[in-house]
């Protein structure tokens, strides 16, 4: 076992606390100058950064409450002077500076930051000329974003009242300090958010104004939020920040830059007295021009009327022509009446009663002849159709299967009444119906089958002997089409008949 050591023992928390107290007692409240390196802004609102020089790096933190009050927002590469306390962070065994305030390390640093911001915003096109709009000639409402208690707003109101009194709205903001940029941007966007025709009139022109000062005093108008709000403004905007030699980034984003706030008021409104004088001068010139025009047109009208002929001269020739025509009118009417009288006499000579009676008698005679011919023709046509129908009836009767049944044959049908054309269609034990001369007889087929009956020689019928068909041919037709087909086949088998009589009733011509 080793000897017991007399070196003091500490816990990790004890040694960390001792180091923390030592550092904080040694460095109470200090100012550190250096260049900003890493700058981090997490969602908590705190700002973590590094302050460095050419040899060392010091970690720093700005708590959320102090970060909101900074005059200059930390950016990488900016040379600053940080004021705060040195402390340790036991959780990572490191020391850091808790920064309470941050300011640029001289005007040179601010100008460098300003130039860098200017290049960045110019690259986005916020200073482009095509984004700028012209100021209205006669605004009705002017909005001013400035301090309500400074001399600037009094100068603007006094200048507007002298030139052209109209409605002015003031959006009060701080024009210096850490909240200047945010308030000015909110004022610009607030005026643009007003609706036309609302309870609060929407301005036709905006003026962003502030008196002169150093670059630190005007730094709020170089804020990126102010520049973006000015570039996005739908209302024409006049920038009047500082004196004529001062300039800020909002001057580059505005539609018009005025050298002073008073100059901004002069740009915004015209001089009412000058406009009244101009209107009076234009009215005088208009009246004089109208008088000269009327006098010139009156002279031209008189000259043109003097060259026109007198009305009596214009009507002399037509009046003479009217007299000549009216003298010939009576003679013309008489001649026209005579011509129509002669035409009427010539036509009326053929309209005597005897002539009409003769024409009526001739028409009746012709109508009677046509009527007799029509009756004769109709009688002949009826006679021919009656003869044709009688011949067809005799032919149909001679070809009917009922005539065959009367000669001793029978028609075999099944139970449903369908004719059976051959013995092969009959099965053993099948119920049959035999249609014979004098009535119908029911029967049952017996035996295993019926042998086919050899065909009998066909006998050709002569003109004096009726045609007798075989058993297969004697089957009655099922439909009218089959009956007509069988009839044509039988007629084709008959010998040629005698020639028709020389006098064919169908060959007689019609009266019509």
DAURUR-V51782 format. One record per backbone hydrogen bond with DSSP energy under -0.5 kcal/mol. NH is the residue of the N-H (numbers start at 1). CO is the residue of the C=O. If there is no record, write none. Layout:
NH/CO, NH/CO
This chain:
15/11, 16/12, 17/13, 18/14, 19/15, 20/16, 21/17, 22/18, 23/19, 24/20, 25/21, 26/22, 27/23, 28/26, 30/84, 32/82, 34/80, 35/52, 36/78, 37/50, 40/48, 45/42, 47/62, 48/40, 49/60, 50/38, 51/58, 52/35, 52/50, 53/56, 58/51, 59/57, 60/49, 61/97, 62/47, 63/61, 66/63, 67/63, 68/64, 69/66, 70/67, 72/102, 77/36, 78/75, 80/34, 80/78, 81/103, 82/32, 83/101, 84/30, 85/98, 86/27, 87/96, 89/94, 90/88, 92/89, 93/89, 94/89, 96/87, 97/59, 98/85, 98/96, 99/61, 99/97, 100/83, 101/83, 103/81, 105/79, 106/104, 110/106, 111/107, 112/108, 113/109, 114/110, 115/111, 116/112, 117/113, 118/114, 119/115, 120/116, 121/117, 122/118, 123/119, 124/120, 125/122, 126/121, 128/125, 131/128, 132/129, 142/167, 143/205, 144/169, 145/207, 146/144, 146/171, 150/147, 154/150, 155/151, 156/152, 157/153, 158/154, 159/155, 160/156, 161/157, 162/158, 163/159, 164/160, 167/140, 169/142, 171/144, 172/170, 173/146, 180/177, 183/179, 184/180, 185/181, 186/182, 187/183, 188/184, 189/185, 190/186, 191/187, 192/188, 193/189, 194/190, 194/191, 198/195, 201/199, 204/141, 205/141, 206/236, 207/143, 208/238, 209/145, 209/207, 210/240, 218/214, 219/216, 221/218, 222/219, 223/220, 227/223, 228/224, 229/225, 230/226, 231/227, 232/228, 233/229, 233/230, 236/204, 238/206, 239/256, 240/208, 242/210, 242/240, 246/243, 250/221, 251/248, 252/248, 253/249, 254/250, 255/237, 256/237, 258/239, 264/260, 265/261, 266/262, 267/263, 268/264, 269/265, 272/163, 272/270, 275/271, 276/272, 277/273, 278/274, 279/275, 280/276, 281/277, 282/278, 283/279, 284/280, 285/281, 286/282, 287/283, 288/284, 289/285, 290/286, 291/287, 292/288, 293/289, 294/290, 295/291, 296/292, 297/293, 298/294, 299/295, 300/296, 301/297, 302/298, 303/299, 304/300, 305/301, 306/302, 307/303, 308/305, 314/310, 315/311, 316/312, 317/313, 319/315, 320/316, 321/317, 322/318, 323/319, 324/320, 325/321, 326/322, 327/323, 328/324, 329/325, 330/326, 331/327, 332/328, 333/329, 334/330, 335/331, 336/332, 337/333, 338/334, 339/335, 340/336, 341/337, 342/338, 343/339, 344/340, 345/341, 346/342, 347/343, 348/344, 349/345, 350/347, 351/348, 356/352, 357/353, 358/354, 359/355, 360/356, 361/357, 362/358, 363/359, 364/360, 365/361, 366/362, 367/363, 368/364, 369/365, 370/366, 371/367, 372/368, 373/369, 374/370, 375/371, 376/372, 377/373, 378/374, 379/375, 380/376, 381/377, 382/378, 383/379, 384/380, 385/381, 386/382, 387/383, 388/384, 389/385, 390/386, 391/387, 392/388, 393/389, 394/390, 395/391, 396/392, 397/393, 398/394, 399/395, 400/396, 400/397, 403/400, 404/400, 405/401, 406/402, 407/403, 407/404, 408/405, 409/404, 411/435, 413/433, 414/418, 417/414, 420/412, 421/419, 425/422, 426/423, 429/445, 430/427, 432/443, 433/413, 434/441, 435/411, 435/433, 436/434, 436/439, 439/436, 441/434, 443/432, 445/430, 451/449, 459/468, 460/458, 461/459, 474/470, 475/472, 483/479, 484/480, 485/481, 486/482, 487/483, 488/484, 489/485, 490/486, 491/487, 492/488, 493/489, 494/490, 495/461, 504/502, 505/503, 507/504, 508/504, 508/505
